[in-house]
Amino acid sequence: MALRELTGKTALITGSTAGIGAEAAGLLAEAGADVVVTGRDSDRGAAVVRAIADRGGRARFVAADLTDLASLHRLATEAGHVDILVNNAAAFPVAPTVSQDLESFDAALAANIRAPYLLTAVLAPGMVAKGAGSIVNVSTMAARIGMPGLSVYSATKAALESLTRTWAAEFSPAGVRVNAVAPGPTRTNMVLSTLGEDAAQQIAKTTLLGRLATPREIAEVVLFLATDRSAYLTGATLAADAGRTAA
Ligand SMILES: NC(=O)c1ccc[n+]([C@@H]2O[C@H](COP(=O)([O-])OP(=O)(O)OC[C@H]3O[C@@H](n4cnc5c(N)ncnc54)[C@H](OP(=O)(O)O)[C@@H]3O)[C@@H](O)[C@H]2O)c1
């Protein structure tokens, strides 16, 4: 029986039409939160909302493309007051630095840095006014280790980890905690459709546990950071990478 510790709280989870975000949406809804599911794909968004409702949870879908400023502002307005913001959606450009195209470079900066930045800037003041709130940023182990082909992606996530510390310094004295989780290789469409199963397994073998994470295993860390179970954590980045960055 799940604790209903998020009853009365609203959680906005970007990139919750698939993968880690969809799992996090399910877990936070199970804990009692009203969840705002968002992404570009309305069909997948509707399916996530339906699955949550079927299990007795509360969720609604707001379509948004986080690279589009007007869309981003509409999302923030339609979400209304938010107690928990999970900056999870990301672009995953893969290219050697010498052949990285500028269009993907700019899109990754927009989705991975500018969107979390603007959502936080618009939504954190409401949390500050209430004296409570939790912001969870989803980073990656690649922010800490050099991985060929992931220059832009890794740099955007390193920036997000830096923002996690700055936002903690700015908002935590008012009771708003800001933390990040840095996952290792996880069985989602992002990795499997871009790198393929074999390359994903090769990366998984470099972790101490030798396997991919399930999206649920990462979503459990998001839930932990979103709730008061992590009441004394702020400005922290938790490595959920099967020890890849530890040894
Ligand atoms: N999978 C891994 O191995 C891994 C490892 C480390 C970190 N991460 C991080 O985990 C997070 C979630 O990734 P995932 O693996 O769960 O990926 P995923 O299954 O591909 O899901 C990505 C989500 O982001 C949304 N999204 C992507 N671009 C968007 C945009 N421009 N505007 C709005 N929504 C957008 C997608 O929704 P729509 O398609 O509906 O727009 C989808 O809901 C990311 O921050 C990623 O960097 C993943």
The ligand as a MOL file (V3000), in Angstrom:
LIG
                    3D

  0  0  0     0  0            999 V3000
M  V30 BEGIN CTAB
M  V30 COUNTS 48 52 0 0 0
M  V30 BEGIN ATOM
M  V30 1 N 17.7920 6.5830 -20.8620 0
M  V30 2 C 18.9890 6.7760 -20.3590 0
M  V30 3 O 19.8990 5.9360 -20.4830 0
M  V30 4 C 19.3030 8.0260 -19.5980 0
M  V30 5 C 20.5240 8.0850 -18.9160 0
M  V30 6 C 20.8370 9.2290 -18.2150 0
M  V30 7 C 19.9560 10.2810 -18.1800 0
M  V30 8 N 18.7720 10.2040 -18.8530 0 CHG=1
M  V30 9 C 17.8870 11.3590 -18.7760 0
M  V30 10 O 16.6020 10.9490 -18.3870 0
M  V30 11 C 15.6390 11.8790 -18.8910 0
M  V30 12 C 14.4960 11.1220 -19.5280 0
M  V30 13 O 15.0040 10.3950 -20.6220 0
M  V30 14 P 14.3950 8.9960 -21.1050 0
M  V30 15 O 15.5380 8.0760 -21.2740 0
M  V30 16 O 13.2490 8.6250 -20.2510 0 CHG=-1
M  V30 17 O 13.9270 9.4220 -22.5590 0
M  V30 18 P 12.6540 9.0550 -23.4650 0
M  V30 19 O 12.0650 7.7590 -23.0720 0
M  V30 20 O 13.0970 9.2670 -24.8580 0
M  V30 21 O 11.6410 10.2110 -23.0560 0
M  V30 22 C 11.9650 11.5400 -23.3160 0
M  V30 23 C 10.7850 12.4040 -22.9340 0
M  V30 24 O 11.1230 13.7610 -23.1830 0
M  V30 25 C 10.1240 14.3430 -24.0160 0
M  V30 26 N 10.7380 15.3380 -24.8750 0
M  V30 27 C 11.8660 15.2260 -25.6280 0
M  V30 28 N 12.0830 16.3580 -26.3010 0
M  V30 29 C 11.0890 17.2160 -25.9670 0
M  V30 30 C 10.7580 18.5360 -26.3430 0
M  V30 31 N 11.4790 19.2340 -27.2330 0
M  V30 32 N 9.6470 19.1150 -25.8140 0
M  V30 33 C 8.8740 18.4330 -24.9350 0
M  V30 34 N 9.1410 17.1770 -24.5390 0
M  V30 35 C 10.2330 16.5780 -25.0630 0
M  V30 36 C 9.5100 13.1710 -24.7810 0
M  V30 37 O 8.1730 13.4680 -25.0850 0
M  V30 38 P 7.5650 13.6500 -26.5700 0
M  V30 39 O 8.2800 12.6860 -27.4640 0
M  V30 40 O 6.0980 13.3590 -26.3570 0
M  V30 41 O 7.8280 15.0640 -26.8860 0
M  V30 42 C 9.5510 12.0690 -23.7290 0
M  V30 43 O 8.4120 12.1560 -22.8900 0
M  V30 44 C 16.4060 12.8090 -19.8310 0
M  V30 45 O 16.7040 14.0050 -19.1570 0
M  V30 46 C 17.6770 12.0580 -20.1090 0
M  V30 47 O 18.7420 12.9130 -20.4270 0
M  V30 48 C 18.4270 9.1000 -19.5510 0
M  V30 END ATOM
M  V30 BEGIN BOND
M  V30 1 1 1 2
M  V30 2 2 2 3
M  V30 3 1 2 4
M  V30 4 1 4 5
M  V30 5 2 4 48
M  V30 6 2 5 6
M  V30 7 1 6 7
M  V30 8 2 7 8
M  V30 9 1 8 9
M  V30 10 1 8 48
M  V30 11 1 9 10
M  V30 12 1 9 46
M  V30 13 1 10 11
M  V30 14 1 11 12
M  V30 15 1 11 44
M  V30 16 1 12 13
M  V30 17 1 13 14
M  V30 18 2 14 15
M  V30 19 1 14 16
M  V30 20 1 14 17
M  V30 21 1 17 18
M  V30 22 2 18 19
M  V30 23 1 18 20
M  V30 24 1 18 21
M  V30 25 1 21 22
M  V30 26 1 22 23
M  V30 27 1 23 24
M  V30 28 1 23 42
M  V30 29 1 24 25
M  V30 30 1 25 26
M  V30 31 1 25 36
M  V30 32 1 26 27
M  V30 33 1 26 35
M  V30 34 2 27 28
M  V30 35 1 28 29
M  V30 36 1 29 30
M  V30 37 2 29 35
M  V30 38 1 30 31
M  V30 39 2 30 32
M  V30 40 1 32 33
M  V30 41 2 33 34
M  V30 42 1 34 35
M  V30 43 1 36 37
M  V30 44 1 36 42
M  V30 45 1 37 38
M  V30 46 2 38 39
M  V30 47 1 38 40
M  V30 48 1 38 41
M  V30 49 1 42 43
M  V30 50 1 44 45
M  V30 51 1 44 46
M  V30 52 1 46 47
M  V30 END BOND
M  V30 END CTAB
M  END
